[in-house]
Amino acid sequence: MTKMKKRIAVAMSGGVDSTVTAKLLLNDGADVHGLFMNLGQPDFTKQLAKLRIICQKLGVPLTVVDVRDVFQKAVIDYFCDSYFAGRTPNPCVMCNPFVKCGELIKQAMLERCEALATGHYVRRVQTGDGWVLAKGVDSTKDQSYFLCGLRQEQIAFLRFPLGETVKEKVYEMAEGFGFHDFRGQESQDVCFLQNWTVQGFLADRAKTRGAPGQIVDTKGAVLGEHRGIENYTIGQRKGLGISASHPLYVVRLKPDSRQVVVGQPDELFQQSLQVGTMNWLVGKEPVLPEQYLVKIRYRHDGSLARVEKTDSGYLISFAEPQRAVTPGQFVALYAGELLIGGGEIL
């Protein structure tokens, strides 16, 4: 009796990671179906043409999934609204649960697939409480932080074939599979910006929403004027348009008064932060207070902190003060290698 092949969808972009993911699954005997998101990206036609060639070479059918409306609401609108509210957003953290691992899982189910595989450098681990994510073996490419918003049922459906390998090995595998033009083609962090700067993108998308205001120091003294708080983020030093006898950094944004507050380097450090809502990956809150390794941004090594429940959310108190805690970014909580939860910094 012939064994039924596993039917697995792969989120494909035309890059090396998703291409190797698809090929590894094919080599493992899976019935692979490629899914490509139409986000409304300016180079959509070019990307699709490239991907069709890859899929033809792999012998994989490809479905284009129109996610433009969801992407606009869940990512683009969120991105713009955050900046104009004085927060610095992380669009990838929002995209994964609502678009990439949300809409594509729906499509995979419609095509009777039993799983959706992606090229993320992360591992999936089953615990007594359910599925959780673990850091990818390649510490320089680990993408678990960006998946801190996933729900338990999404993690159960997902597969991450690259979680146990490193990027250089992925390039080598691609070349072994006959794909020799991927090196030097890493995708940018914010895919929809293309050749835009953040400021240019915001000005083009929301021309009437920015408003000028004052640049003040931490004692309230007016040092200059700014062209809109959406153009600034915590820790910024360059482009402030003011002169001083010592370096000044953005330490706070006050959207109600439209003030950009600047201070000296030591004023960038905080001992604690607050999160309103926390997403617990296993679906239930652990016993708190508890100590975790907490990352406050993607390129942050993480620091030990006490996490406790409060009437308004969660208080995270660090063993050592942290530099440039930024409202709108996300914290990711780790117990060893395991990603436990995540939430937006208030």
C-alpha positions in Angstrom: 0.0 0.0 0.0 1.4 3.4 -1.0 2.1 5.7 1.9 0.2 9.0 1.6 2.6 12.0 1.3 2.3 14.8 3.8 0.8 17.8 2.2 2.6 20.9 3.4 2.3 24.5 2.4 5.4 26.7 2.3 5.4 30.5 2.7 7.6 31.5 -0.2 9.2 34.8 -1.0 11.7 34.0 -3.7 14.6 34.2 -1.2 17.1 31.6 -0.1 15.4 30.6 3.1 12.0 29.8 1.8 13.5 28.1 -1.3 15.7 25.8 0.8 12.8 25.1 3.1 10.7 23.9 0.2 13.5 21.8 -1.2 14.2 20.1 2.2 10.5 19.2 2.5 10.5 17.8 -1.0 13.5 15.7 -0.2 11.7 14.5 2.9 8.9 13.2 0.7 6.4 15.9 1.3 3.8 17.1 -1.2 4.8 20.8 -1.2 2.6 23.7 -2.2 4.0 27.2 -2.4 2.1 30.2 -1.1 3.1 33.8 -2.0 1.6 36.9 -0.4 0.4 39.8 -2.4 1.0 42.6 0.0 0.6 45.3 -2.5 4.4 45.6 -2.7 5.6 47.9 -5.5 7.8 45.2 -7.1 5.1 42.5 -6.7 5.2 41.5 -10.4 9.0 41.3 -10.4 9.0 39.2 -7.2 6.3 36.9 -8.6 8.1 36.3 -11.9 11.3 35.3 -10.0 9.4 33.0 -7.7 7.6 31.3 -10.5 11.0 30.4 -12.0 12.1 29.0 -8.6 8.9 27.0 -8.2 9.1 25.6 -11.7 12.6 24.4 -11.0 11.5 22.8 -7.8 8.4 21.3 -9.4 6.2 23.0 -6.8 2.7 24.5 -7.5 2.3 28.1 -6.4 -0.7 30.0 -5.1 -0.8 33.8 -4.8 -2.7 34.8 -1.7 -4.2 38.3 -1.8 -3.6 39.7 1.7 -3.6 43.4 0.8 -6.5 44.5 2.9 -5.4 42.6 6.0 -1.8 43.8 5.6 -3.0 47.4 5.2 -5.0 47.3 8.4 -2.8 45.1 10.6 0.6 46.4 9.5 0.6 49.6 7.4 -2.1 51.5 9.4 -0.6 50.2 12.7 2.9 51.4 11.5 1.7 54.9 10.7 -0.6 55.3 13.7 2.2 54.2 16.1 4.6 56.8 14.8 2.1 59.6 15.0 1.2 58.6 18.6 4.9 58.9 19.6 5.6 55.1 19.6 8.2 53.2 17.5 6.4 50.2 16.0 7.7 46.8 15.1 5.7 45.8 11.9 7.2 42.3 11.7 5.9 41.3 15.1 2.4 42.4 14.0 2.7 40.8 10.5 3.5 37.3 11.7 0.3 36.5 13.7 -2.1 38.4 11.6 -0.8 38.0 8.0 2.1 35.6 7.4 1.1 33.0 10.0 -2.6 34.1 10.0 -3.8 34.4 6.5 -1.4 31.9 5.1 -2.5 29.3 7.6 -6.1 29.9 6.5 -5.1 29.3 2.9 -3.0 26.2 3.8 -6.1 24.7 5.4 -8.2 25.6 2.4 -5.8 23.6 0.3 -6.0 20.7 2.7 -2.5 21.0 4.0 -1.6 19.6 7.4 1.1 22.3 8.1 2.6 25.6 7.0 6.4 25.8 6.8 8.3 29.0 6.9 12.0 29.9 6.5 12.2 31.4 10.0 15.3 30.6 12.1 13.4 29.3 15.1 12.6 25.9 16.6 9.2 24.5 17.7 9.2 22.6 21.0 6.4 20.6 22.7 6.1 21.0 26.4 3.7 19.6 29.0 1.6 22.8 28.5 1.6 22.8 24.7 3.8 24.0 21.9 6.4 26.8 22.4 9.1 28.3 20.3 12.8 28.1 21.0 15.7 30.2 19.7 17.2 29.2 16.4 20.5 27.4 16.5 22.1 30.3 14.5 22.2 33.0 17.2 23.0 35.6 14.7 19.8 34.9 12.7 17.5 33.8 15.5 14.0 35.2 14.7 12.0 34.0 17.7 11.6 37.6 18.9 9.5 38.4 15.8 7.2 35.5 16.6 6.3 36.5 20.1 2.7 37.3 19.1 1.9 33.9 17.8 -1.0 31.9 19.3 -0.9 28.3 20.5 -3.0 27.0 17.6 -0.7 28.8 15.1 2.5 27.3 16.6 0.9 23.8 16.5 0.3 24.2 12.7 3.7 25.7 11.8 6.9 24.0 10.9 10.4 25.6 10.8 12.9 23.3 8.9 15.8 25.9 9.2 15.7 26.2 13.0 18.4 23.6 13.5 20.9 25.0 10.9 22.9 28.2 10.3 22.7 30.7 7.5 26.0 29.8 5.8 24.8 26.2 5.6 21.6 27.3 4.0 23.5 29.1 1.3 25.6 26.0 0.8 22.5 23.8 0.5 20.9 26.2 -2.0 24.0 26.0 -4.2 24.0 22.2 -3.8 20.4 22.2 -5.1 21.4 24.3 -8.1 20.5 27.8 -6.9 23.6 30.0 -7.2 22.4 33.6 -7.2 21.1 34.1 -3.6 24.2 35.4 -1.9 24.1 39.2 -1.2 20.3 39.3 -1.6 19.2 39.6 2.0 15.8 41.1 2.4 15.4 44.4 4.3 13.9 44.5 7.8 10.8 46.5 6.8 9.7 44.9 3.5 7.1 47.5 2.5 9.5 50.5 2.8 11.4 49.4 -0.3 13.5 52.6 -1.1 11.6 54.8 1.3 12.9 56.2 4.5 10.5 56.0 7.4 10.0 59.7 7.4 9.4 59.8 3.6 6.9 56.9 3.9 5.0 58.6 6.7 4.9 62.0 4.9 3.6 60.3 1.7 0.9 58.2 3.5 -0.3 60.7 6.0 0.6 64.2 4.8 -1.7 66.2 7.1 -1.1 64.3 10.4 2.3 65.5 11.5 2.4 68.7 13.6 5.4 70.7 14.7 6.3 71.2 18.4 9.0 72.0 20.8 12.3 70.2 21.6 12.9 70.5 25.3 15.4 69.2 27.8 14.3 67.1 30.8 13.9 70.2 32.9 11.5 71.7 30.4 13.8 74.3 28.9 13.0 74.9 25.2 16.0 74.1 22.9 14.3 74.3 19.5 11.5 73.2 17.3 10.8 69.9 15.5 8.7 69.0 12.5 6.6 66.3 14.0 7.2 63.6 16.7 6.8 60.9 14.1 10.3 61.8 12.9 12.0 60.8 16.2 12.6 57.7 18.3 14.1 57.0 21.7 17.9 57.0 21.7 18.2 59.2 18.5 21.1 61.6 18.5 21.5 62.7 14.9 19.0 64.9 13.0 17.7 66.8 16.1 18.4 70.2 14.6 19.7 71.7 17.8 23.1 72.6 19.1 24.5 72.0 22.5 27.9 71.8 24.3 27.4 68.1 24.9 25.7 65.2 23.1 21.9 65.1 23.5 19.6 62.1 22.8 15.9 61.7 22.5 14.8 60.3 25.9 11.0 60.7 25.7 8.2 61.6 23.2 5.1 63.4 24.6 2.4 63.2 21.9 -0.2 65.1 24.0 2.0 68.2 24.1 3.9 67.4 20.9 7.2 67.7 22.7 10.4 65.8 22.0 12.4 65.5 25.2 16.2 65.3 25.0 18.7 64.5 27.6 22.2 63.3 28.3 23.3 59.6 27.8 22.7 58.6 31.4 19.1 59.8 31.1 18.4 57.1 28.5 18.6 54.3 31.1 15.5 52.8 32.9 15.3 50.2 35.6 11.8 49.1 34.7 9.1 49.2 32.0 5.4 48.4 31.7 3.4 46.2 29.3 -0.3 46.4 29.0 -1.2 43.0 27.5 1.1 40.0 27.3 0.7 37.2 24.8 1.6 33.9 26.5 2.6 31.4 23.8 1.2 28.4 25.6 -2.1 30.2 25.9 -2.1 30.6 29.7 -0.3 32.9 32.1 2.5 31.4 34.1 2.7 31.8 37.9 4.0 35.3 38.5 6.2 36.9 39.7 8.9 35.1 37.8 12.4 35.9 36.5 13.0 35.8 32.7 15.6 36.9 30.2 13.9 39.9 28.6 14.7 41.3 25.2 13.5 44.9 24.6 14.2 44.9 20.9 15.4 42.5 18.3 19.1 43.5 18.4 19.2 43.2 22.2 21.1 40.5 24.0 18.4 40.3 26.7 18.7 41.1 30.4 17.4 39.3 33.5 14.2 40.8 34.9 11.4 40.2 37.3 8.0 40.0 35.7 5.0 40.6 37.9 1.3 41.2 37.3 -0.2 44.6 38.2 -3.7 46.1 38.0 -2.9 47.7 34.7 -0.8 44.9 33.1 2.7 43.8 33.8 5.7 45.4 35.5 9.1 44.3 34.3 12.0 45.3 36.6 15.6 44.7 35.4 18.5 43.6 37.4 20.5 46.2 35.5 19.2 49.5 34.0 18.5 49.2 30.3 19.3 51.8 27.6 16.7 53.3 25.3 13.5 51.5 26.4 11.2 52.4 23.6 7.4 52.5 23.7 5.9 50.7 20.8 8.6 48.1 20.6 8.0 44.6 22.1 9.5 42.7 25.0 10.1 39.0 24.5 10.4 36.8 27.5 12.7 33.8 27.6 13.2 30.9 30.0 16.5 29.6 28.8 16.1 28.9 25.0 12.3 28.9 25.2 10.2 31.9 24.2 7.5 32.3 26.8 5.7 35.5 25.9 5.7 38.9 24.5 4.0 42.3 24.7 4.1 45.9 23.6 6.1 48.4 25.7 3.9 51.2 27.0 
